[in-house]
Amino acid sequence: MLSNEQRIELIKKKLTEELAPTVLEVIDDSHLHAGHAGAKSGKGHFTVKLKSDAFSNKRLIQCHQMVYKALGSGKKSRRSFINSS
């Protein structure tokens, strides 16, 4: 299993390769989720702030889909290490 630091680096690498962001920040929010059902350790919760020219003229849902694709995760995947709000 990857550490949170390794996950952050993997997220940054995949998003950079696919979307060439002008702004990319990955924040470890794991401490906010510790003890929650299904995530007792709290590990693996992140906020991503991303700005990319690839999002120009795209609807929000299309931008989300581009991020899911870049990370190799489907929104409905239970094994996905991402979700969004």
N, C-alpha and C positions, 0 to 999 in steps of 0.2 A: 504494500500500500504506500502511496506517495505521501510525503509530508506536506503540510500546507505551503511551505516555501517552494517545494518542487511543483506543486499544483499551480502556484502563482506564476512561476517561470514557464510552465507548459501553456497556461492560458495566454500569457503575453506572447509567447512564440507563435502559437497558432493564429491568434488575432492579427499579429503584425504581418505574418506571411500572407494571410488571406485578404485583409482589409486595409493594409497600409495606413494605420491610424495617424492622425495629426496630434491626437491626445489619447493617451492610454494610461489608466491608473487602475490597479487591482488592489483592493483593500480587503484584508482578512477580518471578517466579521464573526469569526467562529466563537469568540467569547460571548457574543450576544445570544447564541443558540445552545450553549452548554446546558445539558439536562433536559432538553426538549425531547419528546417522544420521537424515536427514530434517529436521534442524533445526540445521544447521551454525552458523548465526548465533546460535542460542539464543533468538531473539526470539519473543514470543508465548506464553510459558508463564506462567500465573497461578494463584494460589490464591485462592479466593473463600470468605470467611467470611460466612455469611448466616443471619439469623434473621428469621422472618416469621410472623405469626399465620396467614397463608394455609397454613402447613404443619401447623397443628393437626389432629390425628387422621388424619394421612396417613402412609402407609408411606414408608420411605426412597426406594424406587424411584419413588413418586409425586412426591416432592419433587424428585428429579432430573429427572423428566419435566417438571415445572413450570418448572424453570430452563432446560432445553433449549428449551421452547416460548417462554419469555420472551426468550431470546437468538436465537430464530429458527433454531435448529440442531437437527437430528435426531442422535441419538446415533450412528447408523451412517453419518452423512455424512462422507466423506473430506475435504470442503472445510470442515468445521466448524472454528471457531476455539476450540471447547471440547471438553474431555473431563473425566471425573471419575473419582475413585477412592473 
